[in-house]
Amino acid sequence: MVIRESSWSDHSDSEGATFMEDIMRGKGSLQDYIDLVAQHYFMYEALEAAADRVAGDPRFAGFHTPSLVRLPALEADLAHLIGADWRDRIVAVPATLEYAARMREVAAEGWVAGVVAHHYTRYLGDLSGGQYIAKRVAKQHGLPGAGIAFYDFAELGDLAEFKNRYRAALDVLGAQLDADERARMLDEVRTAYAFNTAVFRDLGQAKLAAA
């Protein structure tokens, strides 16, 4: 499918958000990173619940494996970064709440292609640019493993091979969709990128308000 090309401008907008740029360039604080991890927790809580909801559909079989699940790693990261009471100390920014609500809405509809749109946007990003973020944050803030477990996909084996299999599964799914459904799915990918951008902006605004 042409997901990557069709959503490239949206992807660039997302990466251009100042809050995320600062983290990627080593300008962000440890608190900035902690705030990002907290938003990931709320995102993946919704995303993995959505994946579970459509897990029995054969069209979804090629996308989600147990090794992809991120919630346990996020919980471990937050416990390390914040403490045992982390659940009481994290808050979702407005855009994260809207993003999570959209994923739950798509799953409740039983729209497999829509769930895949969000699944692709999050997981393929974590398997690609997310690996760079992990290295940068680990070096900058002295996190040799604990605190960045979210980005550790060692159980998947060779990441390039996994991404190739994932993209092949996208091609299979795409072949099963008519033109209108493919267009609808691509629109949902763009929606997912827009939510990510909005989350970064909300985090940036929250940071300014707390300064």
FENSULBEL-V132177 format. One record per pair of residues at least 4 apart in sequence whose C-alpha atoms are under 8 Angstrom apart, sorted by the first residue. I is the first residue (numbers start at 1). J is the second residue. Records with the same first field share a line. If there is no record, write none. Layout:
I=J, J
This chain:
1=167, 170, 171, 174
2=6
3=7, 186, 189
4=8
6=186
7=11, 186, 189, 190
8=12
9=13
10=14, 190, 193, 194
11=15, 193
12=16
13=17, 197
14=193, 194, 196, 197, 200
15=20, 21, 197
16=20, 21
17=21, 197, 200, 201
18=22, 200, 201, 204
19=23, 28, 200, 201, 203, 204
20=24, 200
21=25
22=26, 27, 28
23=27, 28, 29, 32, 33, 133, 137
24=28, 132, 133, 136
25=136
26=136, 137, 140
28=32, 33
29=33
30=34, 141
31=35
32=36, 207
33=37, 137
34=38, 78, 81, 82
35=39, 90, 203
36=40, 203
37=41, 74, 77, 78
38=42, 78, 90, 91, 92
39=43, 91, 92, 93, 96
40=44, 74
41=45, 71, 74, 75
42=46, 92, 96, 97, 100
43=47, 96, 99, 100
44=48, 49, 70, 71
45=49, 71
46=50, 100, 101, 103, 104
47=51, 100, 103, 104, 115, 118, 119
48=52, 69, 71
49=53, 104
50=54, 103, 104, 106, 107, 108, 115
51=55, 64, 107, 115, 119
53=107, 108, 110
54=60, 107, 110, 112
55=60, 61, 64
56=60, 61
57=61, 112
59=112, 173
60=64, 112, 116
62=166, 169
63=116, 166, 169
64=68
65=69
67=153, 155, 156
68=123, 153, 156
70=74, 150
71=75
72=76
73=77, 149, 150
74=78, 149, 150
75=79
76=80, 146, 147, 149
77=81, 146, 147, 148, 149, 150
78=82, 83, 86, 147
79=83, 84, 85, 86
80=84, 146, 147
81=147
82=86
85=89
86=90
92=96, 97
93=97, 199, 202, 203
94=98, 199, 202
95=99, 195, 198, 199, 202
96=100, 195, 199
97=101
98=102, 195
99=103, 192, 195, 196
100=104
101=105
102=106
103=107, 115, 118
104=108
105=109
106=110, 111, 114, 115
107=111, 112, 114, 115
111=115
112=116
113=117, 173, 185
114=118, 185, 188
115=119
116=120
117=121, 185, 186, 188, 189, 192
118=122, 188, 189, 192
119=123, 124
120=124, 125
121=125, 189, 192, 193
122=126
123=127
124=128, 163
125=129, 130
126=130, 131, 151
127=131, 151, 153, 159, 163
128=132
129=133
130=134, 151
131=135, 151
132=136
133=137
134=138, 148, 151
135=139
136=140
137=141, 142, 143
138=142, 143, 144, 145, 148
139=143, 144
143=147, 148
144=148
145=149
148=152
153=157, 159
154=158
156=162
157=162
158=162
159=163
160=164
161=165
162=166
163=167
164=168
165=169
166=170
167=171
168=172
169=173
170=174
171=175
172=176
173=177
174=182
177=181, 182
178=182
179=183
180=184
181=185
182=186
183=187
184=188
185=189
186=190
187=191
188=192
189=193
190=194
191=195
192=196
193=197
194=198
195=199
196=200
197=201
198=202
199=203
200=204
201=205
202=206
203=207
204=208
205=209
206=210
207=211
